Amino acid sequence: MKPILQSIVAFAFLLPVLAWGESLSYPQRVVSLGPIITEMIYLLKADKQLIADTSYCIVPEDAKNKEKIGSMIEMNVEKIVGMRPDLVLASPLSKKKQLSMLENLGVRVKRMENPKTFSEMCQLTMTMGEILGKVENARLVIDDAKKNVDAILSVTRNLPKKRVFMQIGVKPLHTASRDTFLNEYIEYAGGINIASLEKTGVYSREKVLKDNPDVIFITTMGSAETLGEQEKETWMRYPSLKAARDKEIHILDSYLVCSPTVDKFATTVKKIAQILHPEIDELK
C-alpha cells in the first residue's frame, strides 16, 4: 500500500476516536456552587451534566432534586471530591480556601463572576456554552433574549418616563445604582431611576422621600416574603409620597429580579414595563 493511501486509511480509522475524544473534552460531571450557575446550566439544557449543586439552588424545580453539597458559602469538600466531578463551577461567594483545597486534591475548578449588566449576562451565557459544549444552545438563548428586549424597547423608548425607586433589601436599604442590570430593568422598561447617578447602591429613606418617585419597586433578595409586605406598609405611611398616594408600590419576585440570566432579564423588563405603562397592549 502506498504511503499516502496508508495515511488516509489510518486517519479514517482514527476519526471515530477523535470524535469520541472531543465529546469527552466537555465536562460530564459538573458541580455548581451557585444558583445563577445552576439556572444557566438548565437554561442551556446541560442539566444532565449537573451532578450536584447547593441548598440555595431551587430554581428550576428539578434543581431541588440534585445532590446537595452544602451552601454557597460553606461547601462539603470531602463530599465533592468523593463524587469525582470533571468540573466545579464556583460563584463569587465560594470560599477561596475551600476552592484551593479542591484544586490541591486534583479537582478542576472554574471561578465564575456574577454579571453586572445585560451585556455581561450574554457574555457569561456564551462562556458557559463553550465550557459545557452547548454553544449553539447559548447562541439561541441569547438571540431570543435580545429579540425580546429589543421588542420592548421599541415600544417604551418614546413613552413618557416615570421616576422610579427600586428597593433591594431592608437593612441597610439598597437600590439599583448605575452600571447594573437592575438599573437597566428600569431604563429599558421606560422609566427613570432616581438613583442612577449614585456610585453605590446604599440609599436612605430620607433621600427617597425627598426625591418623591412616581413608582417604588421592592424586592428582598431571598429574604422572607413578609419583609416585602412590611416595607410596603412602611412606605404607605408617608402621605406626602406620590407612589404611596397613587398606590404605585409594587413587590417584585426576588428570584426573578435578582437572578441575572438572559431569559429572566427579558421577562423582568417586560413585567416592569407593564406596571409602568399599563396603557400599552403590545407587551401583553
Summary of the structure (lengths in Angstrom):
residues: 284
radius of gyration: 23.2
end to end distance: 70.0
largest distance: 94.1
contacts: 882
relative contact order: 0.11
helix: 50%
strand: 14%
